[in-house]
Each structure stands twice: as structure tokens, then as C-alpha cells.
């Protein structure tokens, strides 16, 4: 049996929800770490800006889950700024 330590709900939109769960003892999810360097920082902001606008499909830069990469996604990055847990 796997126990869940943390659930991250990264956004709501019509028909879309980004949800990540980390098992106890495993690494906590960090969906805001878009470039995979294990911290949320300036590189992730640059990736959001580079993908600004409507998502053609599901895109990892759409952290708010509203189907558009926009200022809401910048706010998600700011709220998670720093090393991933």
C-alpha cells in the first residue's frame, strides 16, 4: 500500500486539472520546476515567457490549467520560488 504525502492541485479549467501526488518517502512533486533543475527560478520564468499564449494542447508551462500560458502561471512560479521540497 502506498501512502500519499502531498497532493498538489496546480489549477482548474473547464475539463482540465493538473494533479500530482508524491508517495511517502519519495521526492515531493515540483510541477513549477519546468526546466528540471530541482528549483523554481529565473530559468522557469523564461520558459513560461517563451511559451506565452494559448496552449495547442496540454503544456507544462500552463501551471494554472486555464489553457493559456499567462500571468497566472508567473504567479504560480513566484509562489513556489526556490528549491523544490
Secondary structure, DSSP 8 states (H G I E B T S, - for coil): ---EEEEEEEEEETTEEEEEEEETTS----TT-TTSSSEESHHHHHHHHHT-EE-SS--TT-TT-SSEESHHHHHHHHHT-EE--
